[in-house]
């Protein structure tokens, strides 16, 4: 994939022309051009030289965008997004220069006639000198046109390359007005010679010098407003880039002591040890070596509640250390940090094109030639109807000026850019524009169970050994087998077997979706040891009805029974349960309220899956599915738009197969790579937010396209004089230029409304407010939070020292005595 910066584009017609030219190159698979960021993404085997040559032949400029990944803390061009708007100062200078000459032009052309303003004596004595006034208007108008020569250079270059654009319309409108006025001036000089001042005066109303100057000046006003508004569409991304701190406290060993040195943040390397004091931002990704603190991660997750960090906990760049001192070790720096990857993902999405934009691009591709044809037909019709040349030309010029392909071209990309930025602020990353659009059209949401609906951190709830086997022996065999597995269930067994001496294991094999097998050294021999699901063990061992009944009982209770056998001898089973995330049930309820069908897809056994599904409100369950079967399960729903939400390697195929793959942020890199949308937080509420944001963005795009089309549908007949015979309505070219200027500005401003999108926080069903005295700062809040969350049954505690209150979310409510005891031990006063 190649990225390029494109220069010279002014409207959607330019975009269509560049895409057509590049797509015609042998070896180009696809090409997406963004008018918003003046960038182009090309997929295929074509060389950059061929791509640049094709763009130049089409009448535009192109350069290869920097391939070097950029660090957010460096003040260089931002990930190819061209966030530094260099167009605004140029447009401001051009506009000021234009108005310096436009104001006297309007004074000489209309001031004395409309408002009675006095003219210099040499224009009025001994008799009115109309030729002199016309010459002054011509000179002033000519200067304004020269100041705005960009319209003419770009417009006529486009016509020469048979690719007329918006600038072509402006250049034709202003150019024809000026040339016609010059022709009238020559006629006036002839009239002055033959008929004197009285005959020359009759030509004064036939000039369009001020119209030519007003057209280019007002279009420049519109361009400036558009550039300012377009700049605001990337404010969210700019905000992300400004989050990264410029400096870091590097810890170095000097004279046997740790010494802090202030260094540039981008100079840190993997393995460096750094310190973060209260109130400072964390410079790079890493983990805590020493210390504890509350860290505000809202910059990445959108979650305003600080998260407690202590030894071995991970920390991310650009997050704020609220209270304690942290000593950390860098693990990811520069372009590898979470923040840098978020920015890169958003910039990549900006370079892609949403499907809804293709319709607007197709229209824009033929829009300008059609407008020119309509203008020519308009002039001819009015001439044939007996109107004067001046009137007919005025109608044709107005048609050219009022038509706006720019609004059509901006309708989709500005909304997509703002939507992407808002998503990034809330910890929701859309990898492509298509993902942002498709998410809102979702009809079915398929949820993986482990790590998505549940915490993904199962615990051993019961150990049931077979006869003549002790619990300790069963746990030893199970832990020896599970030690080499990365599965969450294996980790639960290993956590339970902490301190247990493990036996030697060889020939370890993982059977995805089923279990594990290995050779274990027992009684001086290598014996076959297997462990896994009931179905897997039952296929290899004869299990009694008593064992089957126990498996059924555990499964009905929501636990996952893992069975173990040694050399055809059943050893026992270990029940593992994974607790449901506190926000899963409310989020699933919200999805159903939005009209979405929710399905659980899991490799776990059906009974366990149904028990979890019942707790969170899901009716449709597909269980006991192997990773390669998840792909087939998704295909069942392919006649409708499907979103798949998962977090593991075993979800990668399903994420790819779905119309929209959504990866929970705490998931594996494989799942994140396979997904179209990445949630930084591991919360199903963000799935709700992603779909809501997508729907809002689609609605905004439809509004933009509607107004862009309606503007042209109403404006062009009015400009052509279609209503003149009936109502006497005509439209001045100056007002047409003003309307054209506002059209793009209005479209961009409408897209900016998406910045007011608010994430709906889900309130848990079981919440309670506690009143606590003695909290003075964020550090106190962290202490109280830690004390309460250590109590069994409490899911989350959110403390506010200003309100002297703590909101707790719970699955099982502790007694008031337990609450008071925990708060008192932490050093604070429980008030009820």
Order of alpha helices (4+ residues) and beta strands (2+ residues): beta-alpha-beta-beta-alpha-beta-alpha-alpha-alpha-alpha-alpha-alpha-beta-beta-beta-beta-beta-alpha-beta-beta-beta-beta-alpha-alpha-alpha-alpha-beta-alpha-beta-beta-alpha-alpha-beta-beta-beta-alpha-alpha-beta-beta-alpha-beta-alpha-beta-alpha-beta-alpha-beta-alpha-beta-alpha-alpha-alpha-beta-alpha-beta-beta-alpha-beta
